[in-house]
Amino acid sequence: MQSWRASLLRFDPDGQALFDEDGLLVVGPNAEGRQVVLAAGAHAALAAQYADVPCTHLPGRILAPGFVDLHIHYPQTDVIGSPAEGLLPWLEHYTFPHEAQFADEAHAASVARFFCDELLRNGVTTSLTFSTSHVPSVNALFAEAQRRHMRLITGKVLQDRHSPDGVRDDTEQSLIDTEALIQQWHGVDRLGYAITPRFAPSCTEAQLRGAGELAAQYPDVWVQSHVAENLDEVAWARALFPDSRSYLAIYADHGLMRPRAVYAHCIHFDDDDRRLMRDTRTAAAVSPTSNLFLGSGFFDFAAADRVGFLPPGRPKAETAPSGGSGPREAGERGGMLYGLASDVGGGTSFSPFVTMRAAYFTGRAATTGFAAKPGISLAPEKLWWLHTAGAARALDLEGVIGNLQPGCEADFVVLNPAATPLLARRTSQADSLAELLFALIVLGDDRVVEQTVISQAQ
């Protein structure tokens, strides 16, 4: 066993933030030998019970759950910051040429090493990650994550049409490769496989149908894709699949909406789409820096909250006004699930602080989607929850990652609220947890993350 003494942030089962200014975090092996949280709370309440456990005292620091990134592209690490007129031109001019290089195992391994370094440097301990359409890209990232004992989910991209040479795959072989990769990697150590259609327009009916069959055959794997990011993309998808009610419904029609399915963006939705997300327990990966960068529009938090209740005849969760600090007004149990994502390289930073900041800005914006949307002010506690325990809930990993409650895997970060002169000045004057967290969100970046600790196996 080992313990750390510092300020301590975690979340209760309802998503409410808990904070001990003088806290104690105790970790040790579970029955399988994995390091998990054994106790977390006020130092005064726990110190006597764990007096014999070696303790690292970190005055002035905050221990917080490792961040969970719900959507990121590791092959786009070298594309970040590339100018373009919009999503589809950006894919054509930058993304696809870079991704073609990942057929080479050495290149994939090199980028995977840098990518994992960058995640951990920014305090991200779990990510749902796109690889490319090449098997070596998947093997390289899984091998690198396994070496570091990281919890990471990825999969081979499926794209058998409307894609250039070098990234377009063969329908039958793509499904054979996907199943082989599931059997090779899913559930090994802390690794998980995600069936990964790039997006509906890049896949034939046969490929989507095959992906859905694999999703039914392997119900504990994840599914990830993109939906309703850009209006041109929405129109294209509707033209290619005219029998589906909406772009989102294409995935439902092919068996690709269920728990452990996560779709990036979900901007240009109507309420029927949101209800479909809710009813299938499919999660949205909100990617605000990418949406700002590519001019795609903004996720409508208020609309997601509005339909975030179970249908008549089923128990409803307690509700709270929009902008509250917990999940009950959004992404709640029984409601539409969503969490935060960087979406690098369309996204502009690996830093969760930059993502949370952009989510606040885009939440305040009052336009986009099928109709004008009201702006809301997302509470800092909620923003933090959406990038930790809330994102874990979206991945169906609640109680496993994203929190520092007993039983959770011991992935956490050591944060320095005085990492820069301005941040130190502002946080020293914070009168509440909300002020402290908001100052970190608005003024923080990778310099705040002093250490990232990954749960090890004995």
C-alpha positions, 0 to 999 in steps of 0.5 A: 500500500501507498498513500498521498496527502494533498487536497483531494478531488473526486465525485460521488455517485450522483456526480457531485464534486467532493473536495478535501483541502487536506485529503488522503488517498490510499492505494493498494492491490486488489484481488487481481493485483491491480493498484486501486483506490482503497480509501479517499477522504479527509486526512484527519478521518483516515490518518490513524487507520493508515498510519503505517502506510508510507505517505507522500506529502504534497502540500499545495497540490491537488490529487484528481482523477486522471482525465478521460478523452472520449475521442482522439485520433492518434494518426493525426498528431502531426496534422494538428494546427493545419489550416483548412476551409472546413472538415471535408477539405481538411480531410482531403488535404491533410488527414488522409495523406498523413494516415496513409503513412501508417501502413508502415509499422515503424512509422506507426510505432514512432507516432504511438510513442509520442502520442502516449507521451503527450496524453500522459504529459497532459494528465489523460489516463484513458482515451477512446482513440482512432487508429487508421485503416491499417492493421499495423497502426492498431498493433503499434498503439496497443503495444505502446499502451500495454507497455505503459500499463495504460487503459486505452481503447482503439480499433482499425478504421473501416472505410471501403469507399469515398476514400483515397488510395492508401487509406481505403480498405477492402470490405471483406478483408476489413471485417476479417481484420477487425475480428482478428484484432478483437480476438488478439487485443480486446481485454488484454491487460487494460486494453479494449477494442472499438469497432470503428467505421470512420463515418457512414459516408466512408462505408458501404452498406455491406461494411456497416452491416458487417460491423453491426454483426461484429458488434452483436457478436462481441457485445463487450467491445466498443463502437466509435464513429462520427456523426452530424459534425458538418452540414455538408457531411449531413447532406452527403450521408442522407443522400447516400442512405435515403432509407434512414430517417436521419444521419444518426439513424444510419448507424441504428439501422445497421446495429451500431447503437448500443451501450459502449457506442460513442459518436463524436460531435452530434451537433446537427441533431433534432430531438428524435436523434437525441431520444435515439441516443438516450434510448440506446444508451449511446454516448456523444463525444463533445469535441469543442476545440475541433468544432471551433477550429473547423467551423462545424457548429456547437453541441447543444447542451440545453437540448441534450438536457431537455430530452435527457429523461427516460420515456413515460412508464420508466423511472425518471432520475432526479433533475436539476437546472441546466448549468448545475454541478452534477450529471443530473441535468445532462448525461444522467443515468437514464438520460443522453450520455455525453462527455468531453473529447479533444478530437486531436488533430481537428482539435487544437490541444491534448490538454483537458484544460483547453477542452473544458475551457472551449466547452464552456465557451461553446456552451455559452454560444447561442446558435447552431444546429437545426434551430437557434439554441439557448446559451447556458453556463456550464458549472466548473464542477460539471465540466470537470465531471464530463472529462473524468467520471462522466466520460467513464460513465459514457464508456460504461466504465463507471466505478472503474476509471475517472474517479478516486472512490474506493475500488477505482483503478488508481489513475490520478494526476498531481496538479499544481494550482500555482503553476504560473504566476497568474494562476497562482495569484488567482487560485490563492484568492478562490473562495470556493471549489467552483472558483478554484476549478474554474480558474484552473480551467480558464488559466490552466494548461499542461504546466498544471500537471506535475505528475500522472500516475497510472495504475500498475499491476503487481 
